[in-house]
Amino acid sequence: MGRMSHRNQERTERRISAAASLILCALTVLAQIAVTLLLTRFLKEKASFVYGFLQLIGAAVAIRVYQRSGSPSYKLSWMCLLLILPVAGMLLFCLWGGTHQAKQLSLKPVPPIPQRESAKMLSDLNQTALTRRSPAWGRLAAYLQKRQFWLYRNTDAAYFGEGESFFRDLVEHLRQAETYIFMEYYILAEGTVWDEIFAVLKERAAAGVEIHLIIDDFGTLTRLSDGTLQAIKDAGIEVEIFNPVHRYINRLYFNYRDHRKITVIDGYVAYAGGINIGDEYANRIERFGYWKDSTVRLTGDGAWGFAVQFMQMWKMLGRHFPNEDDYYRSRREGPAVEGFCQPFEDGPLNNPDNPVEAVYLQLIASAKRMLYITTPYYAVEESIQEALCIAADAGVDVRLMIPAIPDKKLVYLVAETYWGELLRHGVKIYKYTPGFVHAKSALADREAALIGSTNMDYRSFQLHYEDAVMLYHMPVIEELLEDMDHIVEDSQLYTLEDWENRPWLRRMTASILKLGAIWL
């Protein structure tokens, strides 16, 4: 009874915390209005001097923001807020604008997972071989390798362009687990998909397979009951909740989320992409029309790259493994297949160094003939926007594939503000009319591709923990291209005329939202 009461109390706290940020934004704006009215009423002729002093403080903080390293758009949003609404701006900045939040998450500083010297040497050899074949992709691989993301050969890859086939494949491979299973997901939702997965996990745990699960608290806030969570633990599965919202009810650090979607089995098989665990991802229930997503399965040496990511996060969350790190390496040799793969990750502790954003920039700049991108959200820095325009001006066939039915209408309005410039420079924008594109992928020249969990927006680049894999000259790239061609066939071409004929109110609303999109 006591345990149930504690869980109910915790759930109530989580729900309160989820609404706290929006309420706080409203309160700070009211505080701004109240201060202005009080100054006018009680200080009268001195009110302008006092308010001017507040504006000077706001300007000083804005200058400090400008001097910091990091995202120009992020800094511009804070500077505008501080200069226009100094009282509200300074209150919100104290809560959300500092550089301390990511460091004060319940993440322990731990050293990187040790890598064998032979693995580093093999990665160097792979990078040299890739550079000989494609200098541009060799440079990209070298950039990631410098951040200790190794380049692998002997890895087969399979592409899944929709959730149902992915879940069938995942369940089949989970049944074959002999040593361990790592799973890390932003959303784990109750439903038929989870029931099928949990049945296998429970059976494997009973057979002695070591299972570790990380789920994001905010992502599962309304999708996973306390009873289901307890059933998972009772099955012998080790569970860790990333950044529990209720812990931060007074500090509001839940902007920092674990947005990854990773499964690793025995260090030999790994899945990564945009698909969470939920019935909508398999189109068993309908949300925003047909749900279009993607995931890639790596089989062989490259799977270890995702195992390392999971192990690092598990330890940062203060948890330990019952065995040494080497125990989790694969016992099998990878298949001798063509191409290279390079799993990598990103997170707020890296800021202002953002590997995923930098990889997008290098992919765009290196494309010579074609560049196809799928993303559910688009709100990028000027550097990426300009790079796409330059590529299109240079004759590259640049295609941006986006949803026709968005899941977040206000975010969609913000994305619209970027499209006019892209269209004027010849970027082709395709709206997927059957529904919602949630896939996060990029393909350049049928030679290199990125598949991962990262959206093309500020939150993914700056605030979330993300994962991705670069694929170079692997046969699976052709499968991704075929799927992207199908998306184009099922899409409506969005034109500059469409963009220019948007209603006036829609334009104004989008511009206001864009200004506040980052700090909100």
N, C-alpha and C positions, 0 to 999 in steps of 0.2 A: 504493500500500500504506500509506504514511504517512498519507494523508488518511483512508482507511478506518479505520485504527487510532485516529485522533483522533476520528472520529465515534462509534466504538464506546465510547471512553472517555467522551465527552460524554454519550452515552445512559445509560451506567452511572451517571454523576454525577446525571443528571436523576432516575433511578429512586430513587437513594438519597435525594435531596432530597425527593421526594414523600412518603416515609415518615418523614422526619426530625421533622416537627411532632408527629405522634402519639407517636413514641418519646420526644421531649423532654417531652411532657406527662406520660407515665408516669414518666420519670426524676425530674421535679420533685416529683411526689407521693411517690416513694420517698425523695427527699431530705428531704422534710417528715417522713416517718416515721423516717428515720435520725437526723435532728437531735433529734427528740423522745426517741428511745430513748437516744442518746448523752448527752443532758443528764440524763436520769433515772439512767443508770448511773454516770456519772463525777462529776456535780455534786451529785447526791442532793438535799439540802435546798435547795440554791441553784438547782436546776433551774427551779423555778417563777418565780424572779426573772428568770433569763436569758430564759426563754420569754416572760415578761411583757414584757420589754424588746423582744423581737422583735415581739410583738403591738402594742406602742406604735409601732414603726417602720411596721408594716403599716397601723396606723390613720392615721398621718401621711400615708402615701402615698394611702390611701383618701380622706382629706380633700382632698388635692391633686387627685385624680381628680374628686371632687365639684365642685370649683371650676372645672374646665375646661368650656369650651363643648362642645356636642355631644349625642349621643344619650343620653337618660336611661336607657334599658334597657342600653345599652353600659356606662355608668358604674356602674349598679347591679350588674351582673354582676361587674365588676372589684372593686368595693367589697366585695361578699360574699366573693369569693375571697381578697382581701387580709386580711379580718378573720377568716375561718374558718381558712385555711391560709396564714399569713403568709410562710413560707419559700417554698413553691411559688408563691404569688401574686406575690411580689416577683421571683422568677426569671423567671416567665412575663411579668410586666409589663415587665421590662427588654427582653425580646425583642419583644413584640407590642403592648404597651399604650401605648407612647409616641406622640408626634405626629410623629415624624421619618420613619417608614417611607416614606410616600408621596413625601416629598421626596427620598429617596435612591434611588428607582427610577432607572433609566438614562433619565430624561426630561429633556430640556434645556428651560429656560425660553425660550420663543419668543413674540414678540408675536402677537396674533390676526391671522388672514388679513385683509388690508385689504379693506374694503367700500366700494363706490362711494357717494358722497353721495346720488346719485339713488336707490340701493337703499334707503337709510335713509329718505329722504323718502317713497318709495313704500310702505314698511312702515308709516310713520306714517299715511298716508292710508288704508291697508287697515285699520289698527287703529281709526281713527275710524269707518269704514264698518261694521265689525263691532260696535262699541259701540252705534251707532245701532240696529242690528238686535237685538242681544242684549247688554245691558249687562254681564251676568255673564261671558260669554265674552270680551267686550272687555277686562274687567279681567284675566282670565287671560292673554290675549294681551299686554297691557301689562306684566304681571309678567315674562314671558319676553323680551319685547322689551328691557326694561331690562337684561337679561343678554346683549344683542346676538344674540338669536335672532329673525331677522326673520320677519315675517308675509307670506306670498306669496299672490297670486291667479294666474290663468292657469296652473293646474295640474290636470291630469286625474289621477284615482286609480283603481286597480283593486285589489280585495281577493282574497286567496288564503287559503282556510280549510283547506287541506291541502297537504302538501309536493310531491306529484307534479305538480300543476298549476302550482305556483310554479316548480319546476325546469324544466319545459317552456318556460314563458314566459321565464325567465331565459336559457336557452340560445338561444332565438330572438333575444332582444335583444342578447346578447353577439355573435352573428354579425353584427349590424348596426353594431358599434362601428367608428368611423372614426378617432378621435383618441386616446382613452385609456379605460382601465378601472381603477377603484379597487375593491378588495375587502378587507373587514375582517371576520374571523370568529373567534369564540371556539373553535369546533371545525371542523376540516377533516379529515374521515376518508376513508381509502381505501375504494373501492368503486365500484359502477356509476355512482352519481351523480357522483362526482368524475371518473371516467373520461370521461363525456360532457362535463362542463364543461372539463376540461383539454384535450380534443381541440380544442375551439373556441378556448380561450385560446392554445394553441400555434399554431394557424392564424392568429389575429389578430396575435400577436406577430411571426410571420414576415412578415406583410403590413405591418409598421411601426407597428402600434398600440402605444402606450405602456401597459404594464400594471404596476400596483403592487399588492402583496398583503401584508396584515398578518394574522398568525395568532397566537393566544395559545399560549404554550408549554405551559402546564398543561392547557389544553383539548385539545391535540393530543398529549399526552404518550404515550399508548398507541395512537393512531389513525393516526399518520403516520410512515412509516419514513424513515430517512435517505436511502435510495435514491430514494424518491418526492420528497423535498424537493430533492435534487440534480437530479432530472429537471426539476422546475419551474424551477430556476435556469438549467439548461442550455437551456431553451426561450426564454430571453431575458426572463423575468418577474422583476421586482425584488421580492425577498421580505424582509420584516423580521419577526423573532420578538419578540413582546412579552414582556418580563420573563422571560428564560430562567431556568428553575428552577435550573440548575446554577451560575449565577453567585451564587446566594444561599444556597448550601448552609450557610454559617456564619451567615447573617443572617435567613433564613426570612421573606423579604418576599413570598413567592408568594401571600399572601392577596389581594394587589392584582392583579386580572386585567382583561384587555380582553374584556368580555362582549358586545361589539357584534356585530351582524350587518348589514353594509352592503355594497351594491354600487352603484357610480355609473358610468354609461356616458355619455361625452361631455358631462357636465354637464347632460344633458337628461332622462335616465332614472335613477331611483334606487329601490332596494329597501331596506326596513327592516322588522324584525319579530323573531319569535322563532326562525325556522328557521335552523339551522346547515347546513353541507354534510356530509351523511352519509346513508347508505341508510335508516336508521331513520326519518328525517324524511319520507321518501317512502313509508314502510311497505313498502319492498322487503325489509327484514328486520324481524322482530318483536321489540320490546323493550317490556315492560310493556303488552301488548295493543296496541290501535290508537293510533297516535301522532297526537294532535290539536294542530295548530299554526296559526300565522297569519303573514302578511306582507302588506305593502301596497306597491304600485308607484306612484311619483309620476312623471308625465310632464309636463315643462314647467318653469316658473320655480322651483318648490319643490325640485327636485332639487339645485339649487346649495347649499341648506342642508346636505345630507349631504356634498357634495363638500368643503365648508369643514371639516366635522368630520374627514374623512379626512386632508385636507392638514395640518391642525393636528397631528394625532397623528403623521403621517409625519415632520414636522419635529421634534416633541418627541422622537422616537426617534433623532434625530441624522442623519436622511437628508435629501436635497435632491432637488428636481425639476430636470429639464434645461431647463425653460422658466419664464417669469415666471408669477405666480399668475393673471393675467388670461387667459393662454393656455387655462386649463382651464374657462373659462366657456362656456356653450352658445352655439353660433352660430345657434340657432333661437329664434323667439318661441314662447312657450307658448300652448296652446289657450285660448280664451276660454270658460271653464266656470264654473259656479256654485260659490261657497264659497271658503274660505281654508284654507291649511295652514301649519304652523309646526314645522319640524324643530328639535329641540334635543337636548342631551347633558348628561351628568352624570359626575362622577368624583371620586376621593378628594382631588384637589388643590383642589376647591371647598369641602370641609368647613370649618365646619359648615353652609354653605349648600348645600342639596341640592334642585336644581330639580325632579327627578322626584318626590320625595316631596311637595314643596310643590304640584305640579300635581295629584297624587292628592287631596290635602286640598281643593284648590279645586274640583275636579270633584265630590267628595262633597258639599261644603257648598253648591254651586250647583245641584245637581240638585233639581228640583221634583216630578217625577212618577215617574221611573224611573232606576235606576242598575244596570247589569249589569257584572260584573267577571269576567274569567277569569284565573287564575293557578295555576301548578303548586305554589307554596310560599306560605305565609302566616305571617309572624312580624313583626308591625309594632309601631311605637311606640304608646303609649297614645293619642296625638293622633288617629291614623287609626282605631284601634279605637273610640274615643269618637265620632268624626265619623260613622262608619257606623251606630252605635247611634242617634245623634240623628236622622240622616236617616230611618231606619226608624220611629222613634217619631213623626216628623213626617208619616208617611203615604207616604213615598217607597217605591216597589217596589224594594227592594234585593236583588239576587241575586248570590251568590258561587258561581262554577263552578270546581270543583276536581277532581283526578283521583280515581278509585276505585282505580286501580292505581298507587301511587306508585313513583318510581324510587329514592327515598331514604327508607326506612321510619322511620329515627330522626327525620329532619326532619319527616316526616308526623306523628309522635307529638307533636312540639313544636307543630305547627300546630293539632292537636286541642285544646290547652289554651285557645286563643282562642275556639273556636267556641261554647262554652256561653253566654257573655255575648252574642254576636251573636244567637244563637237566641232568647234570652229577650227581646230587644228587637225581634224580628220580622224579622230578616234571614233570607232563604231561602238555604239552602246545598244545592247540587246536586252530587252525586258522579257524574262521567262514567263510567258502567259499562263501556263498550267498552274503556277503557284509560286512557291518560295524557294529560291536558291540559297542554300546554307553552306554549300561547298566553298572551301578556301583553297584555291589552287592557281597556279600560274604555269604557263608552258611557253618556251622560247625556241623557235627554229627546229622543232621536233628533235631537239638534242638534250635539253635540260628542262626539268620541271620541279615545281615545289608543291607539296601537298602537306597540309597541317591543320592546326586549330586556330590560326591567326586571322582575324578580320583586318581589312585595310582601314583601320581607324585608330584614333589616339589611344583608346582604352586598351586595345590589344598590344599596341606598340610600347606603351608606357606603364600601364597599371596591372596587366594580367601576366600570370605565368603561362607561357605558351610552348607548344612543341611543333616541330615540322621536320620534314626530310627533303633533302635535295637529291634528285635522281639525275644521273648523267649517262646518256647513251644506253639506257636500259630499254629493252623491248616494251616494258609496261607503258612507256611514254606514248606509244601508238594507241594503247587502250584509252588513255586519258584524252588524247586528241579526238578519237572517235566519239567519246562521250560529249566532249565540248561541241563537236559538230552537230550532234543531236540536240544539244541545248539551243544552238543557233537556229536550227530548223523549227524548234518549238517556240521560238521567241519572236517578238515584234521589234523591228528596228526603230529605235528612238531617234528622232531627227532634231536638228537645230530649230526648225520651225515649231516642233512640238514644245521645245523648251521655251522658246520666246513667247509662245501663246499661253503660257501658264497664267491663271487668274492673278490679278494684282494682289489680292489679299493673301494668296498662297505665297507669293514672292516675299511680301513683307514679313509674314510669319516665319518663313524659312530663314530670312536674314537675321531676325531677332534670335531665333533658336540657335543659329550657327555661332553667334557671339557667346552664348552661355553654354554651348554644348559640352565643352571640355571640362570646365570646373564644376558643372552639375553632375 
